[in-house]
Amino acid sequence: MKLLLTSGGVANPSIRDALVEMLGKPIAESTALCIPTAQWGHQMCGPASVRGFVTGEPPWGLTSMGWRSVGVLELTALPTIGAERWVPWVRDADVLLVDGGDATYLCHWMRESGLADLLPTLEDTVWVGVSAGSMVMTPRIGADFVSWTHSETDRTLGIVDFSIFPHLDVFPDNTLAAAERWAGDIGGPAYAMDDQTAIRVVDGQVDVVSEGTWQLLSST
């Protein structure tokens, strides 16, 4: 699987160009599934914000980028319908658009649904994460980013070996100083990144695509 881990989505031409390169074809020829699941685990999200993501309303925009087709994949429903139905939907998609919310809730449902187990077989599929949709791929998110009240840990999938501090300087508490304190508890490499930045991971190679501000933080 190819990963485009963003803080604020496909927010500028550089990130969009990176996405098209990863797809290997124009957006207009690509099929997408959007995954709003992480929102249900965050106390500041709900039906209105889920609708905004699914329909591509501002400030959301992933689903309204001009895809050939866009569908909704709600992970909480998958265990009740059987893999024989939903796995072909995922395999047929060129890209998975995964919204933010709570990364531990998203992680729980990726495992519960079976999507986490399927990911290693999706060699050509592009995963576009936004905030928690990116953080879920990391080993840990830090206790400050856990909103889901039933979570007993800040650990997530660990598909990449670095953590992400998103929305740098977007919210009052998301300062570089706060990110440095957060990184001190993470126990591994970590990136602080604003909403104009993305981390691209293809064949194990990691690079940063940005028209904004980012910093690689040391945990030691």
C-alpha positions in Angstrom: 0.0 0.0 0.0 1.1 3.5 -0.8 0.6 6.1 2.0 -0.1 9.8 1.7 -0.3 10.9 5.3 -1.6 14.5 5.6 -2.6 16.8 8.4 -5.3 18.7 6.5 -5.9 16.8 3.4 -4.9 17.5 -0.2 -4.5 21.1 0.6 -2.2 22.4 -2.1 -0.9 21.7 -5.6 2.3 19.9 -4.4 0.3 17.4 -2.3 -2.2 16.9 -5.2 0.7 16.3 -7.7 2.1 13.7 -5.2 -1.2 12.0 -5.1 -1.6 11.8 -8.9 2.0 10.4 -9.1 1.1 7.7 -6.6 -2.1 6.8 -8.4 -0.3 6.6 -11.7 -3.3 8.1 -13.5 -5.5 11.2 -13.3 -7.9 11.7 -10.4 -10.7 11.8 -13.0 -9.9 8.2 -13.9 -9.6 7.0 -10.3 -12.1 5.4 -8.0 -12.3 6.3 -4.3 -13.8 5.0 -1.1 -14.1 7.4 1.8 -13.9 6.2 5.4 -15.5 8.5 8.0 -15.2 6.0 10.9 -12.6 7.9 13.0 -15.1 10.8 13.5 -17.5 8.7 15.6 -14.8 8.2 18.2 -14.0 11.9 18.7 -16.1 13.9 21.1 -16.1 17.0 18.8 -17.4 15.2 15.8 -20.8 13.9 14.8 -23.4 13.6 12.1 -22.9 17.1 10.6 -19.1 16.7 10.4 -19.4 13.2 8.9 -21.8 14.6 6.3 -19.4 17.4 5.5 -16.6 14.9 4.9 -18.7 12.5 2.8 -20.1 15.3 0.6 -16.9 17.2 0.3 -18.2 20.4 1.8 -15.6 23.1 2.9 -13.4 22.8 4.8 -13.4 19.1 3.7 -12.7 18.5 0.1 -11.3 15.0 -0.5 -14.4 13.6 -1.9 -15.1 16.5 -4.2 -11.8 16.5 -6.1 -13.3 15.1 -9.3 -12.9 11.3 -8.8 -14.5 9.0 -11.4 -16.5 7.6 -8.6 -16.7 8.0 -4.8 -18.3 5.5 -2.3 -18.6 5.4 1.5 -17.0 2.6 3.5 -18.2 2.6 7.1 -15.9 0.2 9.0 -18.3 -0.3 11.9 -20.7 -2.0 9.5 -18.2 -4.5 8.0 -18.2 -7.2 10.6 -22.0 -7.7 10.2 -22.0 -8.1 6.4 -19.1 -10.5 5.7 -15.8 -10.1 4.0 -17.1 -11.7 0.8 -19.1 -8.5 0.2 -16.8 -5.7 1.3 -13.3 -7.0 0.4 -14.0 -6.7 -3.4 -15.2 -3.1 -2.8 -11.8 -2.3 -1.3 -9.8 -4.2 -3.9 -11.6 -2.4 -6.7 -10.8 1.1 -5.3 -7.7 3.1 -6.4 -7.7 5.2 -3.2 -9.0 5.1 0.3 -9.8 8.6 1.7 -9.6 8.3 5.5 -10.9 11.2 7.6 -9.7 12.4 11.0 -11.3 12.0 14.4 -9.9 9.6 16.9 -7.1 7.4 15.7 -7.5 4.8 18.5 -11.2 4.4 17.5 -10.3 4.0 13.9 -7.5 1.5 14.8 -10.0 -0.5 16.8 -12.4 -0.8 13.8 -9.7 -1.4 11.3 -8.8 -4.5 13.3 -12.3 -5.5 14.2 -13.5 -5.2 10.6 -10.5 -7.0 9.1 -9.3 -4.0 7.0 -6.0 -3.9 8.9 -5.3 -7.5 7.9 -6.1 -6.7 4.3 -3.8 -3.7 3.9 -0.6 -5.6 3.2 -2.2 -7.2 0.1 -3.3 -3.8 -1.4 0.0 -3.1 -3.1 -1.2 -0.5 -5.6 -3.9 1.1 -3.4 -3.2 4.6 -2.1 -4.2 5.5 1.4 -4.8 9.2 1.9 -5.1 10.0 5.6 -6.3 13.2 7.2 -5.1 13.8 10.8 -6.2 10.7 12.7 -6.5 8.9 9.3 -2.8 9.4 9.1 -1.9 8.9 12.7 -3.5 5.5 12.8 -0.7 4.2 10.7 1.9 5.2 13.3 3.0 3.2 16.4 1.7 5.7 19.0 -0.3 9.0 18.9 0.3 10.2 22.5 -2.2 10.4 25.3 -3.1 14.0 24.4 -4.6 13.0 21.1 -6.9 10.2 22.5 -10.5 11.3 22.6 -12.3 8.0 22.5 -13.3 7.3 26.1 -13.1 3.5 25.8 -9.5 3.5 24.6 -7.0 2.0 27.1 -3.9 2.9 25.0 -2.5 5.4 22.6 -1.0 2.7 20.5 -2.1 2.3 16.9 -1.2 0.1 13.9 2.6 0.8 13.6 2.6 0.3 9.8 5.2 3.2 9.7 7.9 3.6 12.3 7.3 7.3 13.1 4.6 9.3 14.8 2.7 12.4 13.7 1.8 15.6 15.5 -0.7 17.2 13.2 -2.2 20.7 12.7 1.0 22.5 13.7 0.2 26.2 14.5 -3.4 25.6 13.2 -4.9 25.4 16.7 -3.7 27.4 19.7 -2.4 24.4 21.6 -0.6 22.8 18.6 2.6 24.8 18.9 6.1 23.6 18.2 6.9 23.7 21.9 3.9 21.5 22.6 5.0 19.1 19.8 8.5 18.9 21.3 7.0 18.0 24.7 4.8 15.4 23.1 7.7 13.9 21.2 9.6 13.4 24.4 7.0 10.8 25.5 6.6 9.1 22.1 9.8 7.1 22.2 10.6 7.2 18.5 11.0 9.5 15.5 8.1 12.0 15.0 7.0 14.7 12.6 5.3 17.9 13.5 3.4 19.1 10.5 1.0 21.8 9.5 -2.1 21.4 7.2 0.0 22.3 4.1 2.2 19.2 4.6 2.1 15.5 3.9 4.3 12.5 4.4 4.6 10.2 1.4 5.5 6.5 2.0 6.1 4.3 -1.1 8.0 1.0 -1.0 9.3 1.9 2.4 10.8 5.2 1.2 9.6 8.2 3.2 9.7 11.8 2.0 7.9 15.0 3.0 5.7 17.0 0.5 5.1 20.5 1.8 4.2 24.1 1.0 4.1 24.9 4.7 5.9 24.1 7.9 7.1 20.8 9.3 9.9 19.5 11.5 11.4 16.1 12.3 11.5 15.8 16.1 14.0 13.7 18.1 12.5 11.7 21.0 15.7 11.7 22.9 
